[in-house]
């Protein structure tokens, strides 16, 4: 992965996480205001989905690094991919 591509991925991830952070702060404010539980639950669901999407993007990056590493033979690459799935999913 080129340095420019890596930087773009990092920037996108940081922006995504900042949005999730904003959602969490919004949930905290809703709780402080004693808002309706269903409205709070909806915001929780949205924040969870956004965090899951960020996690999926990070996992895809990890897999790309494993698969595109020219220093490993196919057997090592497959073992690495399996280890990633076992550890992170």
C-alpha atoms as one frame of an Amber mdcrd trajectory, in Angstrom:
protein
   0.000   0.000   0.000   1.425   3.364  -0.977   2.062   6.021   1.627  -0.564
   8.249  -0.004  -3.169   5.461   0.080  -2.327   4.662   3.694  -2.674   8.322
   4.661  -6.065   8.510   2.929  -7.256   5.376   4.781  -6.047   6.756   8.097
  -7.770  10.093   7.483 -11.035   8.374   6.570 -10.836   6.157   9.665 -10.170
   9.096  11.963 -13.135  10.988  10.493 -15.372   7.953  10.906 -14.298   7.541
  14.529 -14.842  11.251  15.201 -18.433  10.858  13.965 -18.921   7.867  16.272
 -17.489   9.905  19.134 -20.014  12.643  18.363 -22.818  10.100  18.376 -21.707
   8.803  21.775 -21.598  12.338  23.182 -25.099  12.857  21.806 -26.291   9.713
  23.572 -24.774  10.929  26.821 -26.608  14.244  26.430 -29.880  12.422  25.732
 -29.460  10.377  28.912 -28.703  13.516  30.947 -31.900  15.082  29.566 -33.838
  11.921  30.486 -35.049  11.486  26.928 -37.232   8.599  25.855 -35.513   5.204
  26.109 -36.533   4.223  22.588 -34.945   7.359  21.116 -31.769   6.624  23.053
 -31.822   2.992  21.896 -32.102   4.158  18.274 -29.019   6.326  18.703 -27.153
   3.449  20.361 -28.005   1.241  17.381 -26.758   3.889  14.955 -23.504   4.332
  16.903 -22.950   0.571  17.072 -23.510   0.243  13.339 -21.076   3.078  12.622
 -18.448   1.532  14.901 -18.979  -1.886  13.291 -18.433  -0.296   9.866 -15.194
   1.314  11.076 -14.085  -2.050  12.456 -14.851  -3.762   9.151 -12.757  -1.181
   7.312  -9.848  -1.756   9.700 -10.174  -5.524   9.325 -10.157  -5.170   5.533
  -6.966  -3.108   5.782  -5.358  -5.771   7.967  -6.302  -8.484   5.477  -5.025
  -6.447   2.537  -1.680  -6.039   4.265  -1.488  -9.786   4.891  -2.478 -10.777
   1.349  -0.347  -8.206  -0.457   2.843  -8.866   1.547   5.312 -10.107  -1.090
   7.654 -11.607   1.513   5.299 -14.473   2.368   4.543 -17.528   0.292   0.888
 -18.506  -0.292   0.882 -20.979   2.598   2.133 -18.373   5.057  -0.351 -15.838
   3.713  -3.239 -18.251   4.151  -2.133 -19.046   7.696  -1.951 -15.326   8.447
  -5.430 -14.684   7.033  -6.858 -17.554   9.078  -5.174 -16.223  12.206  -6.665
 -12.775  11.571 -10.172 -14.226  11.213  -9.750 -16.386  14.301  -8.466 -13.520
  16.415 -10.695 -10.655  15.268 -14.034 -12.155  14.231
